[in-house]
Amino acid sequence: MQPYHKRMAEVWWKVQSGKKPTTRDIVEWVESHHAHMHWVSRLNRLNNWADAYSIIGDQDEESKHCQQMDDLIYIHSRGRA
């Protein structure tokens, strides 16, 4: 999980529990959604390239792109943030 995913969840649960979000909460929620959009876009692009390399049989490039996806997904859990 990326830090902005955690923040989106925190704000969501605050609202769901009936508390009014602060202006800062709303700003951080919007910023978190923007960060998430860019993260998903990058993952999608890497996945598309990995699929393309798989189709043409280039295992080295496919593996490289899959590793980049893993790094993007798991970077914080591996302590490389």
C-alpha positions in Angstrom: 0.0 0.0 0.0 1.2 3.4 -0.9 1.1 6.3 1.7 -1.7 8.0 -0.3 -3.8 4.9 -0.2 -3.7 4.9 3.6 -4.6 8.6 3.7 -7.5 8.1 1.3 -8.8 5.3 3.6 -8.4 7.4 6.7 -10.4 10.3 5.3 -13.0 7.9 3.9 -13.5 6.2 7.3 -13.7 9.6 9.0 -16.6 10.6 6.7 -18.2 7.2 7.0 -18.2 7.5 10.8 -20.2 10.7 10.5 -17.4 13.1 11.2 -17.2 16.2 9.0 -13.9 16.3 7.0 -11.7 19.4 7.5 -10.6 21.5 4.5 -7.1 19.8 4.9 -8.8 16.3 4.8 -10.5 17.2 1.5 -7.4 18.7 0.0 -5.3 15.6 1.0 -8.1 13.3 -0.3 -8.0 15.0 -3.7 -4.2 15.0 -3.8 -4.2 11.3 -2.8 -6.6 10.5 -5.7 -4.3 12.3 -8.1 -1.3 10.4 -6.9 -3.3 7.1 -7.1 -4.3 7.9 -10.7 -0.7 8.4 -11.7 0.4 5.2 -9.9 -2.3 3.2 -11.7 -1.5 4.8 -15.0 2.2 3.8 -14.6 1.3 0.2 -13.6 -1.0 -0.1 -16.6 1.7 1.2 -18.9 4.2 -1.3 -17.5 1.8 -4.1 -17.7 1.0 -3.3 -21.4 4.7 -3.3 -22.3 5.2 -6.6 -20.4 2.3 -8.1 -22.3 3.7 -6.8 -25.6 7.2 -8.3 -24.9 5.6 -11.6 -23.9 3.7 -11.7 -27.2 6.9 -11.2 -29.2 8.8 -13.6 -27.0 11.3 -11.1 -25.5 11.6 -12.7 -22.0 14.3 -10.3 -20.9 12.3 -7.2 -21.5 9.1 -8.8 -20.2 10.9 -9.7 -17.0 12.4 -6.2 -16.7 8.9 -4.6 -16.9 7.4 -7.2 -14.5 10.2 -6.3 -12.0 9.4 -2.6 -12.4 5.7 -3.4 -11.6 6.7 -5.4 -8.6 9.0 -2.5 -7.4 6.2 0.0 -7.9 3.7 -2.1 -6.0 5.9 -3.3 -3.1 8.5 -0.5 -2.7 7.2 0.6 0.6 6.8 -2.9 2.1 10.5 -3.5 1.2 11.7 -0.4 3.0 12.9 1.4 -0.1 10.5 4.4 0.2 
